[in-house]
Structure formats: C-alpha cells, structure tokens
Amino acid sequence: MKKILIISLCAILCSGCGSVKLDNGEEAIVSFNNGEGVTAQELYDQLKDMYGIDYLVNLIDTKLLALEYEETTEELEYVQQVVDSIKAESGDEFTSYIEYYYGVNTEEAFEDYIRLNYRRSMWIEDYANEQVTDKQIEEYYNDVYVGDMEISHILIMSDATTDMDDDEKKEAETNAYNEAKELIERLNNGEDFATLAKEYSDDSGTASDGGVVGTVNYGMNFDEDFVDAAAALEEGKYSATPVKTQFGYHIIYKTEQSEKKSLEDSTDTIRDIIATESLNNNTLLYSEALEALREKYEMNIVDSDLNTDYEDYLSSINTATTN
C-alpha cells in the first residue's frame, strides 16, 4: 500500500508542490547547486511507469469502498483470521511470503490488501443482488422453489486416487456406484435406512445419526444436484437410483416435506439464490460490479496515459474472464 500512496503523493506534487524551481522553470522536489535537479513530474512519470494502473485501481477502490462500507467487527475478525492463517503457514518467512505472493512487505499493508478484497466481495454481492428483478424472483418461486425438506442420506465415495490411471479411476467409480445400487436393493427388500447408513455411509458427519442431514433447501450450502434430487422425491421415499454429486453417490431419503413459504416471505432468500447463481455463472459480473462502483462516483482519471492504461486494464480483464 505504500507504493499506492506514493502514486497519490506524486499526483499532489504534480499539481503544485512549492516555490523551488529549476533553471528550466519546472518545479523541483530535489535541487542541485548547478540549477538542475529532480522535478515532481519526473518522479510522477517514473513511479507511474513502475507501478502503474494496478496500484491506481487498488487505491481508487479503497477510497470508494470506504464511502460504501464502515469497518465492522466481522471485517476486523476476518482480516485478523487471514493474517493469523498466513503467519501460521509461513512461520518466520511471513514478510517474504506476503511480498512474494501478495506484493506487500508489511503486516499493515497486508491487512489493507485483505480489507480491500473483503469489501470488494461485499460490493460485488450487493451489486449482484440489485440486478435481480421481481420477475425473476416470481418465476423462480413458481417454477423451482420448494418448502424445506428433512433429508437423510447414505454416501458411498469412490476409492479413486490421483495416482491411478484412467481405467483404475473408472473402475473405482463403477464399484462405488454398484455398492450404492446394492444398498438400494436392500432397502427395497425392507432393510432399515438408518441401520444401513450407520454401517455403510462414508459421510462421517451423519452416519452415526443414521444418515440424518437435517433441513435442506435451495440457497443452503448443499450441492445443487443433491437438492434437485431431494426436491424430486415424494415425502417418505428414497432415491430409486444413486445420485451422483462431487462427493460421491448418494441414496437420499426425504422424511418430511414442508409447504413453501409465501412469495413475500421467500423473496430475500430467492434473491440471494439467484444472485449467487449469477456470480457462479457469469464471471464478467465481477468486473461489471466494480466498474459500476467507479461510475457511481463519476470517476475521472485525469492523466491521459493512466486513463488509456485503465481502458486496457478493463479490456484485459474482460478478455481473461471470457476465455
């Protein structure tokens, strides 16, 4: 952050920094006895070339986000948590670690960096929420949203490892799928779901409780394929075939289905769901949100070179996110 502040300082210097002038009439920040020296403009140009648009954008966003968000306990705790985590990971090499990976060389500057990105995330999420329309919310409510579901499951994970070849991984996946199918057959033959979950489920967090997951719905922290499969089940029914997610193969059992809340009571939750889906599916939304922040305050980069660099910076981000 010191480098960012240097650019800001140079901008001030270039606008008029004192009465000392060189023989050529330019304002000096360093003078020599032969009438020459270093001008504010020379320092500004040098630092602009060295540190450029990335640091300027960080400085811009730092200032604008300070207008949008006040410091909170949650923010302070988050910043400290990240600092403590990096210190634990880097040990005695903390300073060189943050300089190498984050481009800062003091703990204070690192905290500023974390704070900036924390507030950027808040703005992006708020922006995504603002883009959700009432029509989208109503359509989602009518076509997708369901009442809370009480769910249990049995998870069978593949034994595949990174050092296996493709054939070995495929065989491990097939074995997991077949094991899940066999358990469904046993359920079909009248065996107890909770008993099988305790004995066979690879989900250590739920197996001991007979596979009870608890309340499940869209917008909660569950795999979307898992929620889709649960929503498709009737109350009191379990999966007829194994359900594949990123974690493995599930046998899902819906023990209870509640009526969904009214549209009015569901609006905030649905808005968050749609906004999150937009962020996950539209990578351009991140840069659009930050552009909108700068436009809100009618940002104007007076320096023509930096303004050109800023346009190139936006173009490069948009190109990178679409490839």
C-alpha positions, 0 to 999 in steps of 0.5 A, a space after each residue: 500500500 505504500 507504493 499506492 500512496 506514493 502514486 497519490 503523493 506524486 499526483 499532489 506534487 504534480 499539481 503544485 508542490 512549492 516555490 523551488 524551481 529549476 533553471 528550466 522553470 519546472 518545479 523541483 522536489 530535489 535541487 542541485 547547486 548547478 540549477 538542475 535537479 529532480 522535478 515532481 513530474 519526473 518522479 510522477 512519470 517514473 513511479 507511474 511507469 513502475 507501478 502503474 494502473 494496478 496500484 491506481 485501481 487498488 487505491 481508487 477502490 479503497 477510497 470508494 469502498 470506504 464511502 460504501 462500507 464502515 469497518 465492522 467487527 466481522 471485517 476486523 475478525 476476518 482480516 485478523 483470521 487471514 493474517 493469523 492463517 498466513 503467519 501460521 503457514 509461513 512461520 518466520 518467512 511471513 514478510 517474504 511470503 506476503 511480498 512474494 505472493 501478495 506484493 506487500 512487505 508489511 503486516 499493515 499493508 497486508 491487512 489493507 490488501 485483505 480489507 480491500 478484497 473483503 469489501 470488494 466481495 461485499 460490493 460485488 454481492 450487493 451489486 449482484 443482488 440489485 440486478 435481480 428483478 421481481 420477475 425473476 424472483 416470481 418465476 423462480 418461486 413458481 417454477 423451482 422453489 420448494 418448502 424445506 425438506 428433512 433429508 437423510 442420506 447414505 454416501 458411498 465415495 469412490 476409492 479413486 486416487 490421483 495416482 491411478 490411471 484412467 481405467 483404475 479411476 473408472 473402475 473405482 467409480 463403477 464399484 462405488 456406484 454398484 455398492 450404492 445400487 446394492 444398498 438400494 436393493 436392500 432397502 427395497 427388500 425392507 432393510 432399515 435406512 438408518 441401520 444401513 447408513 450407520 454401517 455403510 455411509 462414508 459421510 462421517 458427519 451423519 452416519 452415526 445419526 443414521 444418515 440424518 442431514 437435517 433441513 435442506 433447501 435451495 440457497 443452503 450450502 448443499 450441492 445443487 444436484 443433491 437438492 434437485 434430487 431431494 426436491 424430486 422425491 415424494 415425502 417418505 421415499 428414497 432415491 430409486 437410483 444413486 445420485 451422483 454429486 462431487 462427493 460421491 453417490 448418494 441414496 437420499 431419503 426425504 422424511 418430511 416435506 414442508 409447504 413453501 413459504 409465501 412469495 413475500 416471505 421467500 423473496 430475500 432468500 430467492 434473491 440471494 439464490 439467484 444472485 449467487 447463481 449469477 456470480 457462479 455463472 457469469 464471471 464478467 459480473 465481477 468486473 461489471 460490479 466494480 466498474 459500476 462502483 467507479 461510475 457511481 462516483 463519476 470517476 475521472 482519471 485525469 492523466 491521459 496515459 493512466 486513463 488509456 492504461 485503465 481502458 486496457 486494464 478493463 479490456 484485459 480483464 474482460 478478455 481473461 474472464 471470457 476465455 
